[in-house]
Amino acid sequence: MQNEELDSWVLSVATHVRPSSIHWCDGTDAEIRWLQKQMVAKGVLAPLDPDRYPRSFLHRSPPDDVARAESRPLLCTQQRVDAGPTNPWISEDDANRIVWPLFAGAMAGRTLFVVPYLLGQCDSRFSRVGVQLTDSPYVVASLRLMTRMGKAALEHLGSSSDFVRGLHSTGDLSPDRRYVVHFPSTKTIWSIGSGHGDSAVLGTSCHALRMASAQARKEGWLAERMLLLELTDPEGELHYLAVASPGAGGNTRLSTLVPDVPGWSAKVVGDDVCWMHPGEDGQLWAINPLAGMSGVVPGTSLKQNPSIKQLLGHDVLFTNTALQQDGAPWWEGMGEEPRDGLVDWRGRPWSASSPEPAAHPDARFTVAASQCPTVTRAILNPKGVPLSAIVFAGGGAEVAPLVYEATSWAQGVYIGATLLSQTTPAAAPRSDPMGMLSYCGYNMGDYFAHWLSFGARLPRAPRVFHVNWHRADRGKPLWPGRGHDARVLKWIVQRVQRSAAARLTPIGFVPTELDVGGLGLSADHAQQLHEVDLRAWTEQMARNQELLARFGNRLPEALRGEHEGIVHRLKMASN
């Protein structure tokens, strides 16, 4: 079916970027094999050992294009205040004056690939279409893994003009001319100067989060950076949790969770992005709009996690790992000793005495979610899954208890708005509201108000919890993690079912009966897991006040009220 709006846009862009040819991607196996062959011939991809890693490749990015361009994910709104204090802002005049000219002739001598893609299932009314124009075949290969790309997207779009327009060129890869600009009002993204990560593959964070969050605000839904977890209890009942884990707060640990609780099992619906819509039944329903999975590989052990080994067994696109002489990728923490003849992510000879790591710290994999053994069939449900709980997995290692439950939806939003990111118990926590600090496409004060609005719209709203996997005492971790995390999730599910006991504290409900048997915890440590230190919390509330103050008059009064209420309860409990 012809789409005049799409055709006109492609023609206007091509006139400006002046490619030598235009290729409309259809997403077929034949097309990707043709592209892979071209990239291998040009040195863009290196084929891996076909016996151990069939149909898998390694891509090495230029050394000055390894970090994502997250320092410059600019938001272009009519007024600076609409971007808010957390988003770098650019005016439309400056974007047209500084960024648009960089695209002039940028694709000369290159092919312009037209990549239609679909976020969400083909038969879902919640799905959204995007089209990325790019001169990078690597980006095409990545989008094919991460989205439903090609013919399916065009059929879903039909003659509609409602699609996100993404324009990307690697340009000359100069860091000084590297920009990512989002225009929420026109559903447009410009990216130039990078061929790596989310700043080049625009269908993921740029569209599925930044642009989608702004669209969701207008249309009455939520686009979040959350893992979607499916838990099955001993009776066979399914429970779905959406988990926000800023930074390295816990998405990876939960996506490969093997519960140590008898009769319980865990699978994932999605490990990165979650779109949530109010259902006619009064519940909040969630889908995973992505078709693929992408993650950082350093520290990921193939020996300790059989699921990861199976996930990365074939049809994988690796980026910036080291390469062994036999054609197998290698990275620090994979559970195998490097063999002689290893070359690092730059292609240089490497040995254990080398001063730098062999794999880049941000070395990644990209793979279709369908080959992940822990993915549930619920990912295919066009309606999504009903959420029992929303979990914010944050930091504050020596302040927040292992787990606590909000007393209301509004307090749950406050917990998310003051969420802290912490990678280890020793690391300093930083503010990362809802885990969306880098991904919210408008003023976060308005974003909090949007979240609050669901409290009145959802008679059966999911319960809200906070977990602190890094709970520590004077820097010493108190919680062993791994499969034991299922004990915390079991308590959360049982709280939703009203079958688990808890005591009310100034910050919310904490467990009185969490199973720690067999973990080797002393009675004192077990008690510390759920301790609410009134003095430490009073100090934390002062820090929260500073964090919230930056949103000025865009901060909802309801959140001010929640803050004042907790401060008051802490004061009363201290007297």
C-alpha positions in Angstrom: 0.0 0.0 0.0 1.4 3.4 -1.0 1.8 6.0 1.7 2.1 9.5 0.2 3.2 11.1 3.5 6.1 8.6 3.9 7.1 8.8 0.3 7.2 12.6 0.4 9.3 12.7 3.6 11.8 10.2 2.2 12.2 12.3 -1.0 12.6 15.6 0.9 15.3 14.1 3.2 17.1 12.4 0.2 17.2 15.8 -1.5 19.1 17.2 1.5 21.5 14.3 2.4 22.1 13.4 -1.3 22.7 9.6 -1.2 24.0 7.6 -4.1 21.1 5.2 -3.8 17.9 4.4 -1.8 17.0 1.0 -0.4 13.6 0.2 1.1 14.1 -2.5 3.7 11.7 -5.4 3.7 13.1 -7.3 6.7 13.5 -10.6 5.0 16.1 -13.3 5.7 17.5 -12.8 2.2 18.0 -9.1 2.8 19.8 -9.4 6.1 22.2 -12.1 4.6 22.9 -9.7 1.7 23.7 -6.9 4.1 25.8 -9.1 6.4 27.8 -10.2 3.3 28.4 -6.6 2.3 29.4 -5.6 5.8 31.9 -8.5 6.1 33.4 -7.5 2.8 33.9 -3.9 4.0 35.2 -4.9 7.4 32.2 -3.5 9.3 31.5 -7.0 10.6 33.7 -9.9 11.5 32.0 -13.4 11.2 32.4 -15.5 14.4 33.1 -19.3 14.6 30.2 -20.8 12.7 30.1 -23.9 14.8 30.0 -22.2 18.2 28.2 -19.0 17.1 26.3 -19.7 13.9 25.2 -16.7 11.9 26.8 -14.3 14.5 29.1 -11.4 14.0 31.3 -8.9 15.8 31.2 -5.2 15.1 34.0 -2.9 16.2 33.1 0.8 16.4 35.8 3.5 16.0 37.6 4.3 19.3 36.0 7.8 19.6 32.5 6.4 19.1 32.3 3.9 21.9 30.3 5.9 24.5 26.7 6.6 23.7 26.0 10.3 22.9 23.8 10.5 26.0 25.6 13.7 27.0 23.7 15.4 24.2 20.3 13.8 23.9 18.7 17.2 23.2 15.0 17.9 23.6 13.4 20.5 21.3 10.3 22.0 22.8 8.6 25.4 22.2 9.6 26.6 25.6 12.6 25.6 27.7 10.4 25.0 30.8 8.5 22.2 28.9 11.8 20.2 28.7 12.3 20.7 32.5 15.4 20.8 34.5 16.6 17.3 33.7 16.6 17.4 29.9 19.3 19.3 27.9 17.2 21.7 25.7 17.7 23.2 22.3 15.4 25.7 20.5 14.0 25.0 17.1 15.9 27.9 15.6 19.2 26.5 17.0 18.4 23.0 15.9 17.8 24.2 12.4 20.9 26.5 12.5 23.4 24.0 14.1 22.2 20.5 13.5 20.2 20.4 10.2 23.2 21.7 8.1 25.3 18.8 9.3 23.1 16.5 7.3 23.7 18.4 4.0 25.3 15.9 1.7 26.1 13.6 4.6 25.1 10.5 2.7 27.0 11.3 -0.5 28.4 8.1 -1.9 26.4 6.0 0.5 23.1 4.2 0.5 20.1 5.6 2.3 18.2 2.8 3.9 14.5 3.3 4.6 13.8 1.2 7.6 10.1 0.9 8.6 9.7 -0.8 12.0 6.9 -1.7 14.4 7.1 -1.4 18.2 4.6 -4.0 19.6 2.8 -7.0 18.2 1.5 -6.8 14.6 -2.1 -7.4 15.9 -2.0 -5.1 18.9 -3.8 -1.8 19.0 -1.1 -0.5 21.3 1.6 -0.9 18.7 3.4 2.1 17.1 5.2 2.6 13.8 8.5 4.3 13.2 10.6 4.8 10.1 14.3 5.4 10.4 16.4 6.7 7.5 20.0 5.8 8.0 23.2 5.3 6.0 24.4 2.6 8.4 23.8 -1.1 7.5 24.8 -1.9 11.1 21.8 0.1 12.3 19.6 -1.8 9.9 20.8 -5.1 11.3 20.3 -3.9 14.8 16.7 -2.7 14.1 15.9 -6.1 12.5 16.8 -7.8 15.8 15.2 -5.2 18.2 11.9 -4.5 16.3 9.5 -6.0 13.9 11.0 -4.4 10.8 10.0 -4.2 7.1 6.8 -5.3 5.5 4.9 -5.9 8.7 5.5 -2.3 9.8 4.3 -0.9 6.4 1.2 -3.0 6.5 0.4 -1.8 10.0 1.0 1.8 9.0 -1.1 1.6 5.8 -1.8 5.1 4.5 -1.6 6.8 8.0 0.7 9.7 8.6 1.0 8.7 12.3 4.6 7.5 12.5 7.8 8.6 14.2 10.3 10.0 11.7 13.9 9.2 12.6 16.8 10.6 10.5 20.3 9.2 11.2 23.7 9.6 9.6 27.0 8.5 10.9 28.4 11.7 9.3 32.1 11.9 9.8 31.8 10.4 13.3 33.3 13.6 14.8 32.4 14.0 18.5 32.3 17.7 17.9 29.5 17.2 15.4 27.6 14.5 17.3 24.0 15.3 18.2 20.7 13.5 19.0 17.7 15.9 18.9 14.1 14.9 19.8 11.1 16.9 18.6 8.1 15.5 20.5 5.6 17.9 18.9 6.3 16.5 15.4 7.4 13.0 16.4 10.8 13.5 14.8 14.3 12.4 15.8 17.6 13.6 14.3 20.9 11.8 15.0 24.2 12.5 13.5 27.9 11.6 14.2 27.4 8.3 16.0 27.1 4.7 14.7 26.9 3.1 18.1 24.2 2.1 20.5 20.8 3.8 21.2 22.0 7.1 19.7 22.1 5.4 16.3 19.5 2.7 16.6 16.6 5.2 17.1 13.8 2.7 17.5 14.9 1.8 21.0 15.5 4.4 23.7 14.9 7.4 21.4 11.5 6.2 20.2 10.3 3.6 22.6 11.0 5.8 25.6 11.7 9.5 25.0 9.2 10.0 22.1 6.8 7.4 23.4 6.7 9.0 26.9 5.6 12.3 25.4 3.0 10.6 23.2 1.8 8.5 26.2 1.1 11.7 28.2 -1.1 13.0 25.4 -2.9 9.7 24.9 -3.3 8.6 28.5 -0.8 5.7 28.9 2.8 5.2 30.2 6.1 4.4 28.5 8.6 3.2 31.0 12.1 1.7 31.3 11.0 -1.3 33.2 11.5 -5.1 33.2 8.3 -7.1 32.9 8.5 -10.2 35.1 6.1 -13.2 35.1 6.0 -15.2 38.4 4.2 -18.6 38.7 3.3 -19.7 42.2 2.9 -23.3 43.3 -0.8 -23.3 42.4 0.0 -22.3 38.8 -1.3 -18.8 39.2 0.5 -16.1 37.1 1.6 -12.8 38.6 3.1 -9.9 36.6 5.5 -7.3 38.0 6.9 -4.2 36.3 10.3 -3.5 37.8 12.2 -0.2 37.4 15.9 -0.6 38.1 17.9 2.6 37.3 21.5 2.1 36.3 22.7 -1.4 37.3 20.0 -1.7 40.0 18.8 -5.2 39.1 17.1 -5.7 35.7 19.8 -8.1 34.6 19.6 -10.1 37.9 15.9 -10.5 37.6 15.7 -11.3 33.9 17.8 -14.4 34.5 16.3 -15.2 37.9 16.1 -18.9 39.0 14.0 -18.8 42.2 15.3 -20.8 45.2 11.7 -20.9 46.5 10.1 -24.4 46.0 7.2 -24.3 43.5 7.9 -20.8 42.2 9.3 -20.1 38.7 10.1 -16.9 36.8 10.1 -15.8 33.2 10.4 -12.4 31.5 8.0 -10.6 29.2 10.6 -7.9 28.5 13.9 -6.8 30.0 14.0 -3.1 29.1 10.9 -1.2 27.9 7.3 -1.4 29.2 4.3 0.3 27.8 1.3 0.4 30.2 -2.3 1.1 29.3 -5.4 1.3 31.6 -7.7 -1.6 30.9 -11.5 -1.7 30.8 -11.3 -4.0 33.9 -9.7 -1.2 36.0 -6.3 -2.8 35.9 -3.1 -1.6 34.3 -2.0 -3.7 31.4 1.6 -3.8 30.0 3.3 -4.8 26.8 6.9 -5.2 25.8 7.1 -3.2 22.5 10.6 -4.5 21.6 11.2 -7.7 19.7 14.8 -8.0 20.8 17.2 -7.9 23.8 20.4 -5.9 24.1 22.7 -5.8 27.1 26.2 -5.2 28.3 28.3 -8.4 28.3 31.4 -7.7 30.6 30.6 -9.4 33.9 28.1 -11.7 32.3 29.1 -15.3 33.0 28.2 -18.1 30.6 29.1 -20.7 33.2 27.0 -19.3 36.1 24.0 -18.6 33.9 23.0 -21.3 31.4 20.1 -19.1 30.1 22.6 -16.5 28.9 24.7 -19.1 27.2 21.6 -20.3 25.3 20.5 -16.7 24.5 23.9 -15.9 22.9 24.3 -19.2 21.1 23.4 -18.1 17.6 22.3 -15.1 15.5 23.9 -12.6 17.7 25.3 -9.2 16.9 28.2 -8.4 19.3 29.7 -5.0 19.6 33.2 -4.2 20.9 34.0 -7.5 22.6 37.4 -9.0 22.3 38.0 -11.8 19.7 39.8 -15.1 20.2 41.9 -16.7 17.5 39.3 -19.4 16.9 36.6 -16.8 16.0 34.8 -16.8 19.4 34.0 -13.5 21.3 35.5 -13.0 24.7 34.9 -10.5 27.6 35.9 -10.1 31.1 33.8 -12.1 33.5 32.4 -14.6 30.9 33.8 -17.5 33.0 36.5 -18.7 30.5 40.2 -17.9 30.5 41.4 -16.1 27.4 43.4 -18.2 25.0 46.6 -17.2 23.2 46.1 -15.0 20.1 43.3 -12.8 21.7 42.8 -9.4 20.2 41.0 -6.6 22.1 38.0 -4.6 21.0 40.2 -2.3 18.9 41.7 -5.3 17.1 45.1 -5.1 18.9 46.9 -8.1 20.4 46.1 -8.5 24.1 47.4 -10.4 27.0 46.6 -10.7 30.7 49.4 -8.1 31.4 47.8 -5.5 29.1 46.9 -2.3 31.0 43.4 -2.0 29.5 40.5 -4.5 29.4 40.2 -6.7 26.3 36.5 -5.9 25.9 35.2 -2.4 26.1 33.3 -1.8 29.4 30.2 -1.0 27.3 30.6 -4.0 24.9 27.2 -5.3 24.0 25.1 -8.0 22.5 21.9 -7.7 20.4 19.7 -10.7 19.8 16.1 -11.6 19.0 14.0 -12.1 22.2 12.5 -15.2 20.7 15.6 -17.2 21.4 15.8 -16.4 25.1 14.8 -19.4 27.1 13.4 -17.3 30.0 11.0 -15.4 27.8 7.3 -16.3 28.3 4.7 -16.7 25.6 2.8 -13.8 27.2 5.1 -11.6 25.2 3.0 -12.5 22.1 -0.3 -11.4 23.8 -1.5 -8.3 21.8 -3.5 -7.1 24.9 -0.5 -7.4 27.2 -0.4 -8.7 30.8 -2.3 -7.3 33.9 0.1 -5.9 36.5 -0.1 -7.0 40.1 2.6 -4.7 41.3 5.1 -2.0 40.3 8.5 -2.3 41.9 11.1 0.4 42.1 14.5 -1.2 42.7 16.7 1.6 44.0 19.7 2.6 46.0 20.3 4.0 49.5 22.1 0.9 50.6 22.2 1.9 54.3 18.9 3.8 54.5 16.1 1.9 52.6 15.1 -1.5 54.0 15.3 -4.6 51.8 11.6 -4.1 50.7 8.7 -1.9 51.7 5.3 -1.2 50.3 3.6 2.1 49.7 0.5 2.9 51.6 -1.2 4.4 48.6 -0.8 5.1 44.8 0.3 8.7 45.5 3.0 7.5 48.0 4.1 5.0 45.3 4.6 7.8 42.9 6.6 9.7 45.5 8.8 6.6 46.0 9.4 6.5 42.2 10.0 10.3 42.0 12.7 10.1 44.7 14.3 6.9 43.4 18.0 6.5 43.8 20.4 4.6 41.5 23.2 2.7 43.1 25.5 0.1 41.4 27.1 -1.4 44.6 26.7 -0.9 48.3 29.9 1.2 48.3 28.9 3.4 45.4 27.4 6.8 46.0 23.6 6.9 45.2 22.3 9.4 42.6 18.9 10.6 41.9 17.1 8.8 39.0 13.3 9.4 39.2 11.4 6.3 38.1 14.6 5.2 36.4 13.6 7.6 33.6 16.1 10.4 34.2 17.7 10.0 30.8 14.6 8.9 29.0 11.6 11.2 29.8 10.6 13.2 26.8 9.1 16.2 28.7 9.2 18.1 32.0 9.5 15.5 34.8 7.3 17.6 37.1 4.5 17.1 34.5 5.5 13.4 34.2 4.9 12.9 38.0 1.5 14.5 37.6 0.7 12.1 34.7 1.6 9.2 36.9 -0.6 10.5 39.8 -3.6 10.7 37.4 -3.7 7.0 37.2 -4.6 6.7 40.9 -8.2 7.9 40.2 -8.4 6.1 36.8 -7.6 2.6 38.1 -10.0 1.0 40.5 -7.6 -2.0 40.6 -4.3 -0.2 40.4 -1.2 -2.3 40.9 0.4 -2.1 44.4 3.7 -0.2 44.6 6.9 -1.4 46.3 10.5 -0.4 46.8 13.3 -3.0 46.9 16.9 -2.3 47.9 19.0 -5.2 46.7 22.1 -3.5 48.0 20.9 -3.3 51.7 24.1 -3.0 53.7 25.5 -2.3 57.2 28.6 -0.1 57.2 29.4 -1.1 53.6 28.8 -4.8 54.2 26.0 -6.3 52.1 23.2 -7.9 54.1 21.3 -9.6 51.3 22.9 -12.5 49.3 20.9 -11.9 46.1 20.8 -14.3 43.1 17.9 -16.9 43.4 17.2 -15.7 46.9 15.6 -12.5 45.4 12.6 -14.7 44.7 11.8 -14.6 48.5 11.3 -10.9 48.3 9.2 -11.2 45.2 7.1 -13.9 46.9 6.4 -11.5 49.8 5.4 -8.8 47.3 2.9 -11.2 45.5 1.5 -12.4 48.9 1.0 -8.7 49.9 -1.0 -8.2 46.8 -3.0 -11.3 47.7 -3.3 -10.0 51.3 -1.7 -13.2 52.7 1.6 -11.8 54.0 2.1 -10.0 57.3 3.6 -6.5 57.6 4.0 -3.7 60.0 3.3 -0.1 59.3 6.3 2.3 59.6 6.5 6.1 58.8 7.7 5.2 55.2 5.3 2.3 54.5 4.8 -1.4 55.2 7.8 -3.6 55.9 7.8 -7.4 56.3 7.3 -9.2 59.6 7.6 -12.6 58.0 10.1 -12.8 55.2 11.7 -16.3 54.8 15.5 -16.1 55.4 15.9 -19.7 56.3 19.1 -21.3 55.1 20.8 -18.1 54.1 23.2 -18.1 57.0 22.0 -14.7 58.3 22.4 -13.9 62.0 19.3 -12.8 63.9 20.8 -9.3 64.0 21.4 -9.1 60.3 17.9 -10.5 59.5 16.4 -7.8 61.7 18.6 -5.1 60.0 17.1 -6.0 56.6 13.8 -4.4 57.6 15.0 -1.7 59.9 13.8 1.8 59.4 16.4 4.1 60.9 14.5 7.3 61.8 17.5 9.5 61.9 18.9 8.3 58.6 15.5 8.6 57.0 15.0 12.2 58.3 18.3 13.1 56.7 17.3 11.4 53.5 14.0 13.3 53.4 16.0 16.5 53.5 17.9 15.3 50.5 14.7 14.4 48.8 13.4 17.9 49.4 16.4 19.3 47.5 15.8 16.9 44.6 12.2 17.7 44.3 12.7 21.5 44.6 14.4 21.7 41.2 11.0 21.1 39.6 9.6 24.3 41.1 5.9 25.0 40.5 5.7 22.1 38.1 6.0 19.7 41.0 2.5 18.4 41.8 1.0 19.4 45.2 0.2 15.8 45.9 3.9 14.9 46.0 4.6 17.8 48.3 1.9 16.5 50.5 3.3 13.0 50.5 6.7 14.4 51.4 5.4 16.4 54.3 3.4 13.5 55.5 6.4 11.2 55.7 8.4 13.9 57.4 5.7 14.4 60.0 5.4 10.6 60.7 9.1 10.4 61.1 9.1 13.2 63.6 6.2 11.7 65.5 7.9 8.3 65.7 11.1 9.9 66.9 9.4 11.7 69.9 
